[in-house]
Amino acid sequence: MFEILVFVFVLAYAAIALEEPLKTNKSAAALIGAGVLWTIYALATGAPEIVDEQLNESLVETAQIAFFLLGAMTIVEVIDAHDGFDVITARLKARTMATLLLFICIVTFFLSAILDNLTTTIVMVSLCKRLLQERSDRLLFAGMIVISANAGGAWSPMGDVTTTMLWIGGQVTTLAIVTKLILPSLVNMAVPLAIVSYGLRGKPIVAPEKTELDSESMQSTPFERNLMFTAGLLALLSVPVFKTVTHLPPFLGVLLGLGVLWAIGDRMHSGKPHEERKRVTIAHALTRIDMSAITFFIGILLAVATLGHAGILETLADLLDQVIGRLDLIVIAIGFVSAIIDNVPMVAGAMGMYSMETHPTDSFLWEFLAYCAGTGGSILIIGSAAGVAAMGIERIDFIWYMKRFSLLAIGGYLAGALVYIAQYQLVG
């Protein structure tokens, strides 16, 4: 049975990695893989009661992540529908390219920790189209935005789906992950930022010409933008507080925040005509959510859960310990692999490979895994959702990014890793 399960999982994994050549959405491969794996496991085990109990356990864990993502993504879409992100981007003022890049990267770093790295990348890369005329300049900024967004997402339970998985699973807590990873993540961004900024020093900003379309893009009033941006931001920031105070799952906190935001939006637009109100409603925001991403997470998490219940992940952990030996090198290797293979199944697999009895909450393994899996994806443009988004918006060439940014990303990745290890040795 073990060999068959591994073979099917590898096939599903290959279909996910080869999404573009196969012309098949990776969500389809993940869902098919999950269904086939559980079917094989149930038939081979011959104990339907036990398998049913294990499936229910895995379903609860998976549903919590799915509901959390659903609520968080909807809140972000509502803010965007009200042009709420212009509250931040309108305040970006600079005279030189180096200064502008510094502002963009700092905003991206902290904004991705509050929202998520994918959404922040889309917002900031789209912003650069309004600020920069030359495509070569926009490509440089897009590359740094990807690195900054992934670095910013790693140190926050809200910023990257892998950190969110570890947070919801109980492997890390909010205060620990923020305080212990913010410095390594900052170094991860600072190393490539310093090098790229040095090359842009003294270069003036060439802004694109204004068009009528730009002047008509703002469809919300300043009051509406400020209110929905503030309310949405508070809804997201209150989730860790909600979890800490109530000890309830984070998905309930984000759904509560979504409900409050929904009520505020309905009251604010109650006097407007239906056609004008329709664009900014929560119902409309729900139609703009990338549901294929959520179904992908559901499929891959259920697929990995099968390997965990079958004991395959535990065997793999023992093999890694024998071959590599050192836990820090194992996690660093996982980060490098996540640049090639999606980091969600990598982290899901690691969560099943290592026991919380051996590695309790906020231990070295889980915190370092959050850093490495979150930032390792910056090494290649296809290694993270943020990179793929930037690739699509600016049509970034895979080879171009590898030549210009892969070594920079590796330098930042290893520098941040060394900072975390040194920090851990000093303060524990």
C-alpha positions as CSV (number, residue, x, y, z in Angstrom):
1,M,0.0,0.0,0.0
2,F,2.8,2.4,0.9
3,E,4.4,2.2,-2.6
4,I,1.0,2.8,-4.3
5,L,0.2,5.8,-2.1
6,V,3.6,7.4,-2.7
7,F,3.3,6.8,-6.5
8,V,-0.2,8.4,-6.7
9,F,1.0,11.4,-4.6
10,V,4.0,11.9,-6.9
11,L,1.8,11.8,-10.0
12,A,-0.5,14.4,-8.4
13,Y,2.4,16.5,-7.4
14,A,3.9,16.3,-10.9
15,A,0.5,17.4,-12.4
16,I,0.5,20.4,-10.0
17,A,4.0,21.4,-10.9
18,L,3.3,21.0,-14.7
19,E,0.1,22.9,-14.6
20,E,1.0,25.2,-17.6
21,P,2.3,22.4,-20.0
22,L,-0.6,20.2,-19.2
23,K,-3.1,23.0,-19.5
24,T,-4.9,21.7,-16.4
25,N,-5.6,23.7,-13.3
26,K,-3.5,22.5,-10.3
27,S,-6.7,22.5,-8.2
28,A,-8.1,19.6,-10.4
29,A,-4.9,17.6,-9.8
30,A,-5.0,18.2,-6.1
31,L,-8.6,17.2,-5.7
32,I,-8.2,14.1,-7.9
33,G,-5.1,13.1,-5.9
34,A,-6.9,13.6,-2.6
35,G,-9.9,11.5,-3.7
36,V,-7.8,8.6,-5.2
37,L,-5.4,8.5,-2.2
38,W,-8.2,8.3,0.4
39,T,-9.9,5.6,-1.7
40,I,-6.8,3.5,-1.9
41,Y,-6.1,4.0,1.8
42,A,-9.7,3.0,2.8
43,L,-9.7,-0.1,0.6
44,A,-6.3,-1.3,1.7
45,T,-6.9,-0.7,5.4
46,G,-10.2,-2.6,5.4
47,A,-11.3,-0.7,8.6
48,P,-13.9,1.8,7.4
49,E,-14.7,3.1,11.0
50,I,-11.1,4.0,11.6
51,V,-10.6,5.6,8.2
52,D,-13.8,7.6,8.6
53,E,-12.7,8.9,11.9
54,Q,-9.3,9.9,10.5
55,L,-10.9,11.6,7.5
56,N,-13.2,13.6,9.8
57,E,-10.2,14.7,11.8
58,S,-8.4,15.8,8.7
59,L,-11.5,17.5,7.3
60,V,-11.9,19.7,10.4
61,E,-8.3,20.9,10.2
62,T,-8.6,21.6,6.5
63,A,-12.0,23.3,6.8
64,Q,-10.6,25.7,9.4
65,I,-7.9,26.9,7.0
66,A,-10.4,27.1,4.1
67,F,-12.9,29.2,6.0
68,F,-10.1,31.4,7.3
69,L,-8.8,32.1,3.8
70,L,-12.4,32.6,2.5
71,G,-13.1,35.3,5.1
72,A,-9.7,37.0,4.8
73,M,-9.8,37.1,1.0
74,T,-13.3,38.6,1.0
75,I,-12.3,41.4,3.5
76,V,-9.4,42.3,1.2
77,E,-11.6,42.3,-1.9
78,V,-14.1,44.6,-0.1
79,I,-11.3,47.1,0.8
80,D,-10.1,47.0,-2.8
81,A,-13.6,47.5,-4.2
82,H,-13.7,50.8,-2.2
83,D,-10.2,51.8,-3.5
84,G,-9.1,51.5,0.1
85,F,-5.5,50.7,-0.7
86,D,-5.1,54.2,-2.2
87,V,-5.1,55.4,1.4
88,I,-1.6,54.0,1.6
89,T,-0.3,54.3,-1.9
90,A,-1.4,57.9,-2.3
91,R,1.1,58.8,0.4
92,L,4.1,57.4,-1.4
93,K,6.3,60.4,-2.4
94,A,9.9,60.2,-3.7
95,R,12.2,62.0,-6.1
96,T,14.7,59.3,-7.0
97,M,14.2,55.6,-8.0
98,A,16.3,54.4,-5.1
99,T,14.1,56.3,-2.6
100,L,10.9,55.2,-4.2
101,L,12.1,51.5,-4.2
102,L,12.8,51.8,-0.5
103,F,9.3,53.2,0.2
104,I,7.6,50.6,-2.0
105,C,9.5,47.7,-0.3
106,I,8.9,48.9,3.2
107,V,5.2,49.3,2.6
108,T,5.0,45.9,0.9
109,F,6.9,44.3,3.8
110,F,4.5,45.5,6.5
111,L,1.3,45.5,4.4
112,S,1.8,41.8,3.4
113,A,2.1,40.9,7.1
114,I,-1.4,42.4,7.7
115,L,-3.1,41.3,4.5
116,D,-1.2,38.5,2.7
117,N,1.8,38.4,0.3
118,L,-0.3,37.6,-2.8
119,T,-2.8,40.5,-2.4
120,T,0.0,42.9,-1.5
121,T,2.0,42.0,-4.5
122,I,-1.0,42.5,-6.8
123,V,-1.7,45.9,-5.2
124,M,2.0,47.1,-5.3
125,V,2.9,45.9,-8.8
126,S,-0.3,47.5,-10.1
127,L,0.7,50.7,-8.3
128,C,4.1,50.7,-10.0
129,K,2.3,50.8,-13.3
130,R,0.9,54.2,-12.3
131,L,4.2,55.5,-11.0
132,L,6.8,54.3,-13.6
133,Q,6.9,54.8,-17.3
134,E,9.8,52.5,-18.3
135,R,9.0,48.7,-18.3
136,S,12.6,47.9,-17.3
137,D,12.2,49.9,-14.1
138,R,8.8,48.3,-13.3
139,L,10.4,44.8,-13.7
140,L,13.1,45.7,-11.2
141,F,10.5,47.0,-8.8
142,A,8.3,43.9,-9.3
143,G,11.2,41.6,-8.5
144,M,11.9,43.4,-5.2
145,I,8.1,43.5,-4.4
146,V,8.0,39.7,-4.7
147,I,11.0,39.3,-2.3
148,S,9.5,41.9,0.1
149,A,6.0,40.5,0.1
150,N,7.3,36.9,0.8
151,A,9.6,38.2,3.6
152,G,6.8,40.3,5.1
153,G,4.3,37.4,5.0
154,A,6.7,34.9,6.7
155,W,6.7,36.7,10.1
156,S,2.9,37.1,10.5
157,P,0.2,34.5,11.0
158,M,-1.9,36.4,8.4
159,G,0.8,37.1,5.8
160,D,1.5,33.7,4.2
161,V,-0.7,30.6,3.9
162,T,2.1,28.4,5.2
163,T,2.5,30.5,8.4
164,T,-1.3,30.5,8.7
165,M,-1.3,26.7,8.5
166,L,1.3,26.5,11.3
167,W,-0.6,29.1,13.4
168,I,-4.0,27.4,13.0
169,G,-2.4,24.0,13.7
170,G,-1.0,25.2,17.0
171,Q,2.7,24.9,16.0
172,V,3.3,28.6,16.4
173,T,1.7,31.5,18.4
174,T,1.2,35.0,17.3
175,L,3.6,36.8,19.7
176,A,6.4,34.3,19.2
177,I,6.2,34.2,15.4
178,V,6.1,38.0,15.2
179,T,8.9,38.8,17.6
180,K,11.3,36.0,16.5
181,L,10.9,36.2,12.7
182,I,10.5,39.9,12.0
183,L,14.3,40.5,12.2
184,P,15.3,37.6,10.0
185,S,12.6,38.5,7.5
186,L,13.7,42.1,7.5
187,V,17.3,41.0,6.8
188,N,15.9,38.7,4.0
189,M,14.5,41.8,2.3
190,A,17.3,44.3,3.2
191,V,20.2,42.4,1.6
192,P,18.8,42.4,-2.0
193,L,17.2,45.8,-1.5
194,A,20.5,47.4,-0.6
195,I,22.1,45.9,-3.7
196,V,19.3,46.9,-6.1
197,S,19.0,50.4,-4.6
198,Y,22.7,51.0,-5.0
199,G,22.4,50.4,-8.7
200,L,19.5,52.9,-8.9
201,R,21.1,55.7,-6.9
202,G,20.6,59.1,-8.4
203,K,18.4,57.8,-11.2
204,P,15.3,60.1,-11.6
205,I,11.7,58.8,-11.7
206,V,10.1,58.8,-15.1
207,A,6.3,58.9,-14.5
208,P,3.7,57.9,-17.1
209,E,1.4,60.5,-18.5
210,K,-2.0,60.9,-16.9
211,T,-5.0,59.6,-18.9
212,E,-8.8,60.2,-18.5
213,L,-9.0,56.6,-17.3
214,D,-6.8,57.4,-14.3
215,S,-8.9,60.3,-13.2
216,E,-12.1,58.1,-13.4
217,S,-10.6,55.2,-11.5
218,M,-11.6,56.5,-8.1
219,Q,-15.3,55.6,-7.7
220,S,-15.6,55.8,-3.9
221,T,-15.6,59.0,-1.8
222,P,-12.7,59.7,0.5
223,F,-14.9,58.9,3.5
224,E,-15.9,55.5,2.1
225,R,-12.3,54.7,1.3
226,N,-11.0,55.6,4.7
227,L,-13.9,53.9,6.6
228,M,-13.7,50.6,4.7
229,F,-9.9,50.5,4.8
230,T,-9.8,51.2,8.5
231,A,-12.7,48.8,9.3
232,G,-11.2,46.0,7.1
233,L,-7.7,46.5,8.6
234,L,-9.1,46.3,12.1
235,A,-11.1,43.2,11.2
236,L,-7.9,41.4,10.1
237,L,-5.7,42.7,13.0
238,S,-8.3,41.7,15.6
239,V,-8.1,38.0,14.6
240,P,-4.9,37.1,16.6
241,V,-6.4,39.0,19.5
242,F,-9.6,37.1,19.2
243,K,-7.8,33.8,19.2
244,T,-5.6,34.8,22.2
245,V,-8.5,36.0,24.3
246,T,-11.2,33.4,23.5
247,H,-8.9,30.4,22.5
248,L,-11.4,29.8,19.6
249,P,-10.2,28.9,16.1
250,P,-9.0,31.9,14.0
251,F,-11.5,31.3,11.2
252,L,-14.4,32.3,13.6
253,G,-12.6,35.6,14.3
254,V,-12.2,36.4,10.7
255,L,-15.8,35.5,9.9
256,L,-16.9,37.7,12.8
257,G,-14.9,40.6,11.3
258,L,-16.3,39.9,7.9
259,G,-19.9,40.1,9.3
260,V,-19.2,43.5,11.0
261,L,-17.6,44.8,7.7
262,W,-20.7,43.5,5.8
263,A,-23.1,45.4,8.1
264,I,-21.0,48.6,7.9
265,G,-21.0,48.4,4.1
266,D,-24.8,47.7,3.8
267,R,-25.6,50.7,6.1
268,M,-23.2,53.0,4.3
269,H,-24.6,52.3,0.8
270,S,-28.2,51.8,1.8
271,G,-29.4,55.0,0.2
272,K,-27.7,54.4,-3.2
273,P,-29.3,53.0,-6.4
274,H,-28.9,49.2,-6.8
275,E,-26.6,49.5,-9.8
276,E,-24.3,51.8,-8.0
277,R,-24.4,49.8,-4.8
278,K,-23.8,46.4,-6.5
279,R,-20.1,47.0,-7.2
280,V,-19.1,47.5,-3.6
281,T,-21.3,44.9,-1.8
282,I,-19.9,41.8,0.0
283,A,-21.9,39.6,-2.3
284,H,-20.0,41.1,-5.3
285,A,-16.6,40.7,-3.5
286,L,-17.4,37.0,-3.0
287,T,-17.6,36.6,-6.8
288,R,-14.1,38.0,-7.2
289,I,-12.4,35.6,-4.8
290,D,-10.0,33.0,-6.4
291,M,-12.0,29.9,-5.4
292,S,-9.6,27.7,-7.4
293,A,-6.9,28.6,-4.9
294,I,-9.1,27.6,-1.9
295,T,-10.0,24.3,-3.6
296,F,-6.3,23.7,-4.2
297,F,-5.5,24.1,-0.5
298,I,-8.4,21.7,0.4
299,G,-7.2,19.1,-2.1
300,I,-3.5,19.2,-1.3
301,L,-4.1,19.2,2.5
302,L,-6.4,16.2,2.3
303,A,-3.9,14.4,0.1
304,V,-1.0,15.0,2.5
305,A,-3.2,13.9,5.4
306,T,-3.5,10.5,3.8
307,L,0.3,10.1,3.8
308,G,0.3,11.2,7.5
309,H,-2.3,8.7,8.6
310,A,-0.6,5.9,6.6
311,G,2.7,6.6,8.5
312,I,4.7,7.6,5.3
313,L,5.6,11.1,6.6
314,E,6.9,9.7,9.8
315,T,9.1,7.3,7.9
316,L,10.3,10.2,5.7
317,A,11.3,12.2,8.7
318,D,13.4,9.4,10.0
319,L,15.1,9.1,6.6
320,L,15.9,12.8,6.5
321,D,17.4,12.6,10.0
322,Q,19.6,9.7,9.0
323,V,20.7,11.2,5.7
324,I,21.1,14.9,6.6
325,G,21.1,14.7,10.4
326,R,20.9,18.4,11.4
327,L,17.4,19.9,11.8
328,D,18.5,23.3,10.6
329,L,19.9,22.0,7.4
330,I,16.8,19.9,6.8
331,V,14.6,23.0,7.1
332,I,16.9,25.1,4.9
333,A,16.7,22.4,2.3
334,I,12.8,22.5,2.5
335,G,13.0,26.2,1.8
336,F,15.1,25.7,-1.3
337,V,12.7,23.0,-2.6
338,S,9.7,25.3,-2.0
339,A,11.2,27.5,-4.7
340,I,10.5,24.7,-7.2
341,I,7.5,23.0,-5.6
342,D,4.6,24.8,-4.0
343,N,5.3,25.5,-0.3
344,V,1.8,24.5,0.9
345,P,2.3,20.8,0.5
346,M,5.9,21.1,1.7
347,V,4.7,22.6,5.0
348,A,1.7,20.3,5.2
349,G,4.1,17.4,4.8
350,A,6.5,18.7,7.5
351,M,3.6,19.1,9.9
352,G,2.8,15.4,9.4
353,M,6.5,14.3,9.5
354,Y,7.3,15.8,12.9
355,S,5.4,15.3,16.2
356,M,4.4,18.2,18.5
357,E,5.4,16.0,21.4
358,T,9.0,16.1,20.2
359,H,8.8,19.6,18.8
360,P,6.2,21.6,20.9
361,T,4.6,24.9,20.1
362,D,7.0,27.7,19.2
363,S,10.0,25.4,19.0
364,F,12.9,25.9,16.7
365,L,11.5,23.6,14.0
366,W,8.2,25.3,13.5
367,E,9.5,28.9,13.6
368,F,12.4,28.2,11.3
369,L,10.1,26.3,8.9
370,A,7.7,29.3,8.8
371,Y,10.7,31.5,7.7
372,C,12.3,29.1,5.2
373,A,9.0,28.0,3.5
374,G,7.7,31.6,3.4
375,T,10.9,33.2,1.9
376,G,12.4,30.3,0.0
377,G,9.8,30.8,-2.7
378,S,11.4,34.1,-3.7
379,I,14.4,32.3,-5.2
380,L,12.4,31.5,-8.4
381,I,9.5,33.6,-9.9
382,I,7.3,30.4,-9.9
383,G,8.2,29.6,-6.3
384,S,5.4,31.6,-4.6
385,A,1.9,32.8,-5.3
386,A,3.3,36.4,-5.1
387,G,5.8,35.6,-7.8
388,V,3.3,34.0,-10.1
389,A,1.0,37.0,-9.6
390,A,3.8,39.5,-10.5
391,M,4.8,37.3,-13.4
392,G,1.2,37.5,-14.8
393,I,0.8,41.3,-14.3
394,E,4.1,42.4,-15.8
395,R,4.8,39.3,-18.0
396,I,8.1,38.6,-16.2
397,D,10.3,36.1,-18.0
398,F,11.3,33.1,-15.9
399,I,15.0,33.3,-17.1
400,W,15.1,37.1,-16.6
401,Y,14.1,36.8,-13.0
402,M,16.5,33.9,-12.4
403,K,19.4,35.9,-13.8
404,R,18.6,39.2,-12.1
405,F,17.0,38.1,-8.7
406,S,17.6,34.4,-7.9
407,L,21.1,35.1,-6.5
408,L,19.9,38.2,-4.6
409,A,17.0,36.1,-3.2
410,I,19.4,33.3,-2.1
411,G,21.7,35.9,-0.4
412,G,18.8,37.3,1.5
413,Y,17.4,33.9,2.3
414,L,20.6,32.6,3.7
415,A,21.4,35.8,5.6
416,G,18.0,35.8,7.3
417,A,18.4,32.1,8.1
418,L,21.8,32.8,9.8
419,V,20.2,35.7,11.7
420,Y,17.4,33.5,13.0
421,I,19.9,30.7,14.0
422,A,22.2,33.2,15.8
423,Q,19.2,34.8,17.5
424,Y,17.9,31.4,18.6
425,Q,21.4,30.5,20.0
426,L,21.5,33.8,22.0
427,V,18.0,34.2,23.3
428,G,16.4,30.7,22.8
